[in-house]
Amino acid sequence: MSRVALIGENSLEYIEKLIHIWNSGDCAVLLDWRIPLQTAIEMMREADVYKCFIEDGLLEKSNISFPDHIEFVEFEKNIVTTMLPQEIYDKFQHNYETNEAVVIYSSGTTGKSKGIILSHYAINTNADAIIDYMQPNDNDCIYIAKTLSHSSTLTGELLVALKTRTKLVIAPTIVPPRFVLGNIEKYKVSIICLNPMLLSMYAQEYQRRQYDIRSLKTIYVSGSVLSDKTYSIAHDVFCGINIYNVYGLSEAGPRVSAQTIDCCKSNSVGKAIRGVDIVIVDENGNQVPWGERGIVHIKVPSKYSGYISGGEKHTSLFNEYLNTGDVGYFDTNEELHIVGRIDDVIIIDAHKIYPYDVEKAITKNTCVTECVILKCETEDNTFLECIYVSDFELPLEDKRRLSNLLMPYEIPKHYSRTDELPKNNNGKLLRNKKLNS
């Protein structure tokens, strides 16, 4: 078994190369085509890649020198939107072996991206559990709107379609919302998987122009925490279409939990999918009472095999379960809620502050579209700053109203308006990036 890198925009040729790598007994190192090529080469060196299939034209855009020990093989890409043909389904081979299938690089929102190794058993077992709750049928059609180099798209969409032979639309990803909504109409798409940023963009476009998307029955949302405001707007705009949150992480294969028709009473991430156990513990590893927040730990049959380099960032606190690094709780309907990352928790004067709570209060009760809460320190004081997106400066009366919703130590002392917040290619907020000058 050798590792072969694959770089390119979503296309039939990309999927053919991926299946070819698997059928040859090799492991596919999936690298996002939008990252700088020099960074991709560093990742390839780290992963000991011997060959790289790369989309035609990407090499020409770079003036860097290429390592001699990596063979670069260009492939052409057909840029038109198209349905996955039957011959590609026929080439796919079901595989539950424990040898390496893919290396997925994390989004890197809290530091350097890590190469996560997933076996064929992991991704296929996870895909089977997704099929179990998604239940695609012969009349369904899935539209891929996110890049295939991410585990959620690879396992939760491509593998689901290949294993069930569900119709699948392959299209470019860096496109305006009208392009995607038009394709949903054209190809009679019934299932689409989005991140919160894309969901918000498509809802805004649909409000501007009514597309004929009667075929669309389900939208699955994952990638980051969906704000209550976006959740509410999307349900109003896409009335009659099921909108289900799902949750996971690449180390889990990736899917961990999902909303279904039986568990979608609120803006939760649903319940554990088949084969998964979820517990929430405190910092000492003790399970917290129902409804209280703690650190989410999971036991999954599709657990990753390791990292290309380095070890787990968060040590397991409970029975060798995987520590997700996420903070969450179970509601009275036994649905899981994710409220942020352990790393994001802010401590001021011994008070533990969850940025999610403050951001939720601000976006829900003001003109703010989205915001981020940061800890600021000066020689004389430590306080919270709110950097927000809005068409208007936040009125003084809105700031004052927050005193009825938040504890005094949770109320920001400084506010800054911006046109947009920095996010990675998958729509996740980059909290560690400097947001203002």
ZAMARGU-4260 file (C-alpha; in steps of 0.2 Angstrom, whole numbers, plus 5000, padded with zeros to 4 digits):
<rodrens>
0) 5000/5000/5000 | 5006/5017/4995 | 4999/5035/4997 | 4994/5044/4982 | 4988/5062/4983
5) 4973/5069/4974 | 4970/5087/4970 | 4956/5095/4960 | 4939/5102/4959 | 4924/5091/4960
10) 4922/5082/4943 | 4919/5065/4936 | 4938/5063/4932 | 4942/5067/4951 | 4930/5053/4956
15) 4937/5041/4943 | 4955/5044/4950 | 4949/5041/4968 | 4941/5025/4964 | 4957/5020/4953
20) 4968/5024/4968 | 4957/5013/4979 | 4956/4998/4967 | 4975/4999/4965 | 4976/4995/4983
25) 4983/5013/4988 | 4978/5026/5000 | 4971/5043/4993 | 4978/5058/5001 | 4964/5071/4998
30) 4970/5089/4997 | 4959/5104/4994 | 4963/5112/4978 | 4961/5129/4985 | 4976/5129/4997
35) 4992/5135/4990 | 5002/5122/4981 | 5017/5124/4991 | 5007/5120/5007 | 5000/5105/4998
40) 5018/5099/4994 | 5023/5101/5012 | 5008/5090/5016 | 5013/5077/5003 | 5030/5076/5010
45) 5023/5074/5028 | 5012/5060/5021 | 5026/5051/5011 | 5016/5053/4995 | 5025/5045/4980
50) 5013/5051/4966 | 5000/5065/4964 | 4986/5066/4953 | 4982/5084/4950 | 4969/5094/4940
55) 4976/5101/4923 | 4981/5119/4925 | 4985/5119/4944 | 5003/5116/4941 | 5004/5130/4928
60) 4998/5143/4941 | 5013/5140/4952 | 5032/5145/4951 | 5038/5134/4964 | 5050/5120/4962
65) 5043/5102/4964 | 5051/5088/4973 | 5059/5074/4963 | 5053/5060/4973 | 5034/5064/4969
70) 5027/5060/4952 | 5015/5073/4946 | 5001/5067/4934 | 4989/5079/4927 | 4972/5075/4923
75) 4959/5084/4913 | 4943/5090/4921 | 4926/5092/4913 | 4919/5108/4921 | 4901/5105/4916
80) 4888/5100/4929 | 4883/5082/4925 | 4876/5066/4933 | 4887/5052/4939 | 4887/5039/4925
85) 4883/5021/4928 | 4901/5015/4923 | 4908/5024/4938 | 4896/5016/4950 | 4901/4999/4942
90) 4920/5003/4945 | 4917/5006/4964 | 4921/4991/4975 | 4914/4988/4992 | 4928/4987/5004
95) 4928/4984/5023 | 4946/4980/5025 | 4956/4989/5039 | 4970/4995/5028 | 4971/5014/5024
100) 4958/5021/5012 | 4961/5040/5014 | 4970/5054/5023 | 4959/5069/5026 | 4967/5085/5032
105) 4957/5094/5045 | 4950/5112/5043 | 4964/5119/5054 | 4953/5131/5063 | 4963/5130/5079
110) 4980/5128/5072 | 4989/5118/5059 | 4979/5105/5048 | 4982/5087/5054 | 4982/5072/5042
115) 4968/5060/5048 | 4970/5042/5043 | 4954/5033/5039 | 4952/5015/5034 | 4941/5007/5022
120) 4931/4999/5036 | 4929/5016/5045 | 4922/5026/5030 | 4911/5012/5023 | 4904/5008/5041
125) 4901/5026/5043 | 4892/5027/5026 | 4881/5012/5030 | 4875/5021/5046 | 4872/5037/5036
130) 4862/5027/5024 | 4852/5020/5038 | 4845/5037/5043 | 4846/5045/5026 | 4836/5031/5018
135) 4839/5036/5000 | 4827/5027/4987 | 4827/5025/4968 | 4819/5042/4965 | 4831/5052/4975
140) 4845/5063/4968 | 4859/5070/4978 | 4868/5086/4974 | 4886/5088/4980 | 4889/5107/4984
145) 4905/5105/4995 | 4922/5099/4990 | 4926/5080/4990 | 4942/5083/5000 | 4932/5084/5016
150) 4926/5069/5025 | 4908/5074/5027 | 4906/5075/5008 | 4917/5060/5004 | 4908/5048/5016
155) 4891/5056/5019 | 4887/5060/5000 | 4899/5052/4988 | 4900/5035/4997 | 4882/5035/5001
160) 4877/5037/4982 | 4890/5024/4976 | 4885/5011/4989 | 4866/5013/4985 | 4868/5018/4967
165) 4858/5034/4971 | 4858/5047/4957 | 4872/5060/4960 | 4875/5077/4953 | 4893/5083/4951
170) 4896/5102/4949 | 4909/5115/4952 | 4908/5122/4970 | 4914/5140/4969 | 4898/5146/4961
175) 4884/5159/4965 | 4869/5152/4975 | 4858/5155/4959 | 4869/5142/4950 | 4865/5128/4964
180) 4847/5132/4965 | 4845/5132/4946 | 4853/5115/4946 | 4842/5109/4960 | 4827/5114/4948
185) 4835/5107/4933 | 4841/5090/4939 | 4826/5087/4951 | 4838/5086/4966 | 4830/5079/4982
190) 4844/5079/4994 | 4858/5092/4997 | 4871/5093/5011 | 4876/5111/5016 | 4886/5120/5029
195) 4878/5135/5039 | 4886/5148/5028 | 4879/5140/5012 | 4862/5137/5019 | 4861/5156/5024
200) 4867/5161/5006 | 4855/5150/4997 | 4840/5156/5009 | 4844/5174/5004 | 4844/5170/4986
205) 4828/5160/4987 | 4820/5175/4995 | 4825/5186/4980 | 4819/5174/4967 | 4808/5159/4968
210) 4815/5144/4960 | 4805/5128/4957 | 4813/5117/4969 | 4798/5106/4973 | 4809/5090/4971
215) 4820/5095/4986 | 4814/5086/5001 | 4829/5086/5013 | 4843/5098/5017 | 4857/5091/5029
220) 4867/5104/5038 | 4885/5101/5046 | 4902/5109/5047 | 4899/5121/5061 | 4886/5126/5074
225) 4871/5133/5065 | 4865/5149/5074 | 4847/5150/5080 | 4844/5165/5068 | 4850/5155/5052
230) 4840/5140/5058 | 4824/5150/5060 | 4826/5160/5044 | 4830/5144/5034 | 4815/5135/5041
235) 4804/5150/5036 | 4811/5151/5018 | 4812/5133/5014 | 4795/5129/5021 | 4790/5111/5018
240) 4808/5105/5016 | 4815/5095/5030 | 4831/5104/5037 | 4841/5092/5048 | 4857/5096/5057
245) 4870/5082/5058 | 4886/5082/5068 | 4903/5074/5067 | 4922/5075/5065 | 4934/5068/5053
250) 4941/5057/5067 | 4925/5048/5068 | 4923/5044/5050 | 4915/5057/5051 | 4896/5056/5056
255) 4892/5055/5075 | 4874/5061/5076 | 4859/5067/5065 | 4842/5074/5066 | 4828/5064/5058
260) 4809/5066/5058 | 4808/5059/5075 | 4821/5070/5083 | 4821/5088/5076 | 4812/5097/5090
265) 4824/5111/5091 | 4841/5117/5084 | 4850/5102/5090 | 4861/5090/5081 | 4850/5075/5084
270) 4854/5058/5092 | 4868/5046/5090 | 4868/5036/5073 | 4869/5017/5073 | 4883/5010/5082
275) 4888/5026/5091 | 4888/5030/5109 | 4889/5048/5116 | 4893/5053/5134 | 4896/5070/5141
280) 4908/5072/5155 | 4916/5085/5166 | 4934/5089/5167 | 4937/5075/5179 | 4929/5062/5167
285) 4913/5061/5177 | 4896/5060/5167 | 4887/5076/5170 | 4868/5077/5175 | 4856/5077/5161
290) 4855/5095/5153 | 4871/5101/5160 | 4886/5105/5149 | 4902/5095/5147 | 4915/5088/5135
295) 4907/5077/5122 | 4915/5060/5121 | 4911/5047/5108 | 4913/5028/5105 | 4912/5024/5086
300) 4916/5009/5076 | 4922/5020/5062 | 4936/5028/5073 | 4951/5035/5063 | 4968/5025/5063
305) 4979/5039/5068 | 4987/5055/5062 | 5001/5057/5049 | 5011/5066/5063 | 5007/5070/5081
310) 4995/5063/5093 | 4977/5067/5100 | 4975/5085/5105 | 4962/5081/5118 | 4966/5066/5130
315) 4951/5054/5133 | 4943/5057/5150 | 4931/5043/5149 | 4934/5024/5146 | 4945/5027/5131
320) 4931/5036/5122 | 4936/5049/5109 | 4937/5066/5116 | 4929/5077/5103 | 4935/5093/5110
325) 4917/5100/5109 | 4906/5106/5123 | 4888/5100/5122 | 4873/5094/5132 | 4858/5083/5130
330) 4840/5092/5130 | 4824/5084/5138 | 4821/5076/5121 | 4838/5067/5122 | 4845/5077/5108
335) 4863/5083/5108 | 4867/5101/5107 | 4885/5107/5102 | 4889/5125/5109 | 4907/5127/5105
340) 4925/5120/5107 | 4934/5118/5123 | 4948/5129/5116 | 4935/5143/5114 | 4930/5145/5132
345) 4935/5161/5139 | 4940/5164/5158 | 4938/5181/5165 | 4939/5184/5184 | 4936/5165/5187
350) 4920/5166/5177 | 4919/5153/5163 | 4911/5161/5147 | 4905/5152/5132 | 4906/5163/5117
355) 4892/5154/5109 | 4880/5160/5122 | 4885/5178/5120 | 4885/5177/5101 | 4868/5168/5101
360) 4860/5182/5112 | 4867/5196/5101 | 4862/5189/5084 | 4845/5184/5090 | 4840/5200/5098
365) 4849/5213/5087 | 4851/5218/5069 | 4868/5208/5069 | 4869/5195/5056 | 4883/5186/5064
370) 4897/5190/5076 | 4912/5183/5086 | 4916/5186/5104 | 4935/5188/5108 | 4945/5190/5125
375) 4954/5206/5125 | 4968/5210/5138 | 4976/5227/5142 | 4988/5232/5155 | 4973/5238/5166
380) 4959/5227/5161 | 4952/5211/5153 | 4936/5212/5144 | 4926/5204/5130 | 4925/5212/5112
385) 4911/5209/5100 | 4916/5210/5081 | 4899/5209/5071 | 4892/5209/5054 | 4878/5221/5051
390) 4872/5234/5038 | 4871/5246/5053 | 4881/5251/5068 | 4874/5242/5083 | 4861/5254/5092
395) 4864/5259/5110 | 4847/5252/5115 | 4852/5235/5108 | 4868/5234/5118 | 4858/5239/5134
400) 4845/5226/5131 | 4859/5213/5132 | 4859/5216/5151 | 4843/5207/5152 | 4850/5192/5143
405) 4867/5190/5149 | 4877/5190/5165 | 4887/5206/5168 | 4904/5198/5164 | 4897/5191/5148
410) 4892/5208/5141 | 4905/5215/5128 | 4914/5231/5133 | 4919/5235/5115 | 4910/5233/5098
415) 4917/5233/5081 | 4907/5232/5064 | 4915/5223/5049 | 4909/5217/5032 | 4913/5199/5035
420) 4921/5187/5047 | 4936/5177/5042 | 4931/5158/5038 | 4940/5144/5031 | 4936/5135/5014
425) 4923/5125/5023 | 4914/5140/5031 | 4920/5138/5048 | 4924/5153/5058 | 4943/5157/5061
430) 4943/5163/5078 | 4961/5163/5080 | 4964/5175/5065 | 4966/5193/5068 | 4949/5201/5064
435) 4952/5219/5064 | 4967/5231/5063
</rodrens>
